[in-house]
Amino acid sequence: MTKQTQRITTLGEFLHQSGAQYRIIDMARRVTKIANDDFADIELANKPYPYPLQKKAHFGVVFWNPKDAEEHYIWFLSFPLDEQGLLLQAARDEFLVMLLDRVGECMLAANEGEQIEGALKDSPYTFKPRDDKMAAFHAQASHQLGLPASQYYPAALAYFTGKTDSEQWQNLAMQGVADVAMRIEDKSDMNQFIAAHTTLAESPFITLCQHFENRILPTALVETFAAYLNAQLTSSTPHIGLISACLRAVSYSKAQGLVDDMVKQTLNHSVAGRNIEVLATISGRLWRVLEQPTLCQLFLTQLAENEAGQQGFSHIIADAIFMPGLREPIMTVLRSPDRTPALSQCVGHMFGQTSAS
């Protein structure tokens, strides 16, 4: 190994030294940008990975040669995290050794794109995203890089703004739906979507909401979902899938007060407040609200009486406390002498199982 190679200690350094420009996009809980400076701190274990999933970091790297900006390369990587959510340096180092061995110090000097594309073949640190995640990634990346939307975008936009028949849903491509979710900024498009959303069938509504979670929605759309959620919660036959979809859609919103009210209203509902799908949506997508003592206590109180029982409680807690910033507020409620009998029982079972295991 040469002296120059020894100086490459992170993936970011490798890409920079190769002359590549690049973007990092999280592929775990939501598909969203991670700033290059933040990623550098993550690689150096100066800060925890912001969106861990199953104690791993999952992200996509899109990179290109500045002299050939039309050609983009993509890697999907996953690295284990320690108990503090910090990137395990040994795994990243192993990956770098393999990468340097296969493409050398200057990746962009590789023959055409074949060597670059094949550099990670058989690596234990690569993964293939689900189709919906892949569509969201391409929608996010093209939008960030100022590239046009896919060829499927116009048809999807026409459908979700009420300009085509509802039967056209079956003819839409997932990529078009992801592009609509990422690009619906025009006031006219938003107004038409708001007017049409109440007539959308269940499947297209839920699918679009799942893609909305990957971006910060305009307040007008958040207000629309808040009204839709309220209608479901006050209905004699509330639809759990639609309730969860509304919460997912607004989960990345900056209208925090409005979103907090939506979560509180949901948790106070006699059915939805104890539904495991809804509770998993709150902890897995709207985890920010659990940093607030009042909402955290309400959430855990309802979780203790969820329909999936102890298994559902333990699974959600084990996942949530691994999120940066959530361990302390959750443990404070779990240790509180004022917790409900049901919550005390769940805590006893969970920690009893942990001690025995």
N, C-alpha and C positions, 0 to 999 in steps of 0.2 A: 504494500500500500504506500502510495507516494505521500510526500509531506503535504501537498496541496489537498489530497483526498482526506487526510486526517482532520483538516479544518472543517469539513462538512459534517456537522453534528445533528442537523435537523432537516426535515423534508423541505421546510421553507428556504433554508440556506441552499439546498441542492437545486431547487427550482430557480432561485435568484442567480446562483452562480452559473447555471446553464443558460442564462439569458432569457428565460421564459417569463412571460407575464401570466398571472394565474388568479383564480378566485376559489375560495373555499365555501362550500355549501353544506350545511348540516343535513343529514339524511335520517335522523332518528325520530324524534317526536314531531317535528315539523320540518319542512324543507325551506330553509332560510339561510341567508348569507351570514358567514362569520368573517369579520374584518381580518385582513391579513395580519395586522398588528396584534389583534387578540389571539389569532392562531399561533403567532410566534410565542406569546406568553404561555399558551396552552402546551406547546411542544416543550418548553423549558420547565414545565410544571410550576410556573409562577401563579397560575390560576386554574381552577378546576374546569373541566369540560362543561359548558353551560347546559347541554341537553343530553345527559347520559341516558342510555337505554340498555337494560340488562347488564349494567356495569361495564358498558363499552361506549366508545366514541364511534359514531358512524358518520362519514362525511364523503362528499364528492369533491374531486379536484378537477377543475377545467383549466387547461393551460394551452398556450399557443406561442408561436414564434412571432415577435413583433414585426418581422419582415414578411410574414405570411399570415396575416391576421384572419384570413378566410378559413384556415385549417385549425380546428380545435381538437384537442385530445382530452379524454376523460378517464379518470381512475376513481373507483369507489373503494374506499379503505375503511377498515374497522380495527381499532386498537383497544386492548383492555385498559381499565382504569383501576386505581387503587381505592381503598375505603374512603379517601377524601375526595374522590372523583378526579384525581390527577392522572395524567397520562403515564402509563408504565414505560419508563425510559428504555428498559431492556428490549421490549417488543419493538419499539420504534427503531432502536439501533439495529436490531436483527433485520428489519425491513430495509434499512438504508444500506447495510452491507450487501444484501442481495441485489438491490437496485444499482449500486455502484458497480457491482460485478457484471451486471448484464448490459448496462448502457454506458458505463464509464462516467467521467466527471462532467462531460458536456453532453447532456441528453439531446439537445437540439442538433448535435452533429451526427446523430444516428442516421443510418441509411433510410431516407424517405420517412414514412411514418410507421412502417411495419415493426421496426425494432422497438420503437416507443410503445406501440400498442401491445406488443407481446412481452414487454419487460416484466409484467407482473403475473405472467402465466404460472399457474399452480401455487401462487403465494397464499399462505394461510391468512393473510391480512386483507384480502380482497373479498368482495361480496357482490351479488347481483340484486339490485333493488326490485321490489314488486313493480308491476306495470304502472299502478297509480303513482307511486313514488318517482318512477322514471319520468312519467309525463310531467309531474310537478317540477322535477329537476330541470328538464329542458325548458319549461315555461319560465322558471326562475332565472336560469342562466341566460337565455336569449333576451329577457327583459333587462337584466343587469348590464349586458354587453351591448345594448342598443341595437340588437338584431331584430328582424321582423318576426312576427308570430308564425306559427306553422300554417300550412295550407288548410288545416281543419278549423282554424279560428273563425272565419266569416260565418260558416254554417252554424257553429255553436253559439256565436253571439246573436245571430238571428233567432235561434231557438229560445234562448234565455231572456230575450227582450220581447218575446211574444209575437214575433213576425212570421213564424212558421207554425205549422200544425203540430200538436202534441205528439202525434204518431211518429214524427221525425226523430224522436229521442233514440230509437233503435239504430238510426243511421249515423249518429254522431260518434266521433272518435274521442277517446279519453284525452288525447293531447289537445284537442280543441277545447274541451271543458276546462282543462288546466290553464290554457291560455286566457280564456275568458276570466277566470278567477284572478289571474295575475294582472290583467290589463284593464279591467272595468273601472275606468277613472272618469271618462267623459260624462258630464252631467246629464246629457240626454240619454245615454246608455243606462246610467244608474236609475233615472226616473222611469224608464221603460221597464227595467228589471223589477223595480219596486212595484210597478203597476201589475206586472205579470206573475210575480212570485207566488201569490196565493193560489194561482191556478195550476202551478207546477205539480206534476205527479210526485209521489213519494220518492222514487228512485232517483230521478234527476235532481230533485231538491237536496237530498242527502249527499249525493255525489259532489255537487257544486260546493256545498258547505264544507265538505272534507278538504277541498282545495282552497277554500277561503282561509282556512286556518294557517296557511303558509304565508300570509301577507297581512299588513296592517290595513284594516278596512276603513274607508271614510265613515265619519260619524253618522251620516244619513243612512248608510246600510246597517250600521249597528242598531240604530233606532228601529229600523224595519224588523230586524231579527228579535229585538226586545219585544216588540208588539206581537210578533208571531209566537214567541215563546209564551207570552202572557195568555194568548188565546188558547194555546194547548193546555196550560196549567189550570185554566178555569173551565176547561171543557169537561163534560161528564165522562168522556172517553179519551183521556190524554194519550198521545202516541209517543212512547218512549224514544223510538228512533228519531223522530222529528225534534224532540226536546234535546236530545244529545247533539243532533246536527246543529241546532241553533247555537248551543254553547261552543261547539267546535269552531263554528264560523267566526265568532267574535273573540276567540281566545287570544289572539295576537293584537287586539285593539288597544289603542292608547286612551280610549274613553273608559278609564278604569272605574269611575264611580257608577256608570251605567252597567258595566259588566258585573261589578260587585253586586249590584241590586238583582241582576238576573240570576246570579249564583245563589244568593240568599233566598230569593223567591222559590227557586227550584228545590233547595235543601229543606225548605219549610213545607213543601208539598207532601201530602200524606203517602202518595205512591212513588212519585219520581224521586223524592228525597232519600229513599232507601233502596232505590234500584241500583244494582251493581254496575250496569252499563253507564248510567248517569254519573255515579260516583267515580268510576274509572275515568270518565271523560274529564271530570273536574280535576282530579289529581294528575292525570296524564297530559292534559292540555292547558288547564287554567291553574297550574300549580302556584302561580303568583299569589292567588287569593289566600292560600293557606299560610302565608307569612303574616296574615292579620289574625291576632289572637281570637277575636270573636268568631270570624268565619271558620278558623281552624277548629275551634271547639265545636261549633255546630256541625261541621263536616264529620269529625270523628265520632260525635254522638250518634249521628245518623248511620255512619259506617258500621258502628257496633251492632246495629239492628238490620243490616242489609240482608237481602233475600238469599244471598249465597253463603251466609253463615260465617263461621270462623275462618274457613279457607279464603273466602273473599276478603275478609278483614286483613288477615296476615299478608296476603299477596300485595294488596294495595299499599299497606304500611311499609313493607319491605322495599317496594319500588320508590315510594314518595320520600322516605328519609334519605335516599341516596341523591336526591336532587339538591344542588347547591342552595343553601339558605333555608332548607325546610327541616333539617334534623332538630334544631333547637325549638322552634315553635311546636312541632309535633310532640316531641318528648316532654315539653312543658305541660301540654294537655294530658298526655298519657300518665304523667306522674301526679297530676293534680288530685288532691284529696276530695275535690268537689265533683269529680267525674261521676257519671251515672252508673248504677249497678251493672247494666249491660256492658258498658265500656270497661268497667273494672274486670268483669269476667273475661272479656276478649283479651285484655292486656295480660291477665294472669295466664290464660291458655297460650298466648303467643310467646311470652317470655319463658314460660315453663317448657314449651317445645324447643325454644332456642337453647335453653340451658341443657336440655337432655340431648340435643343433637350435637 
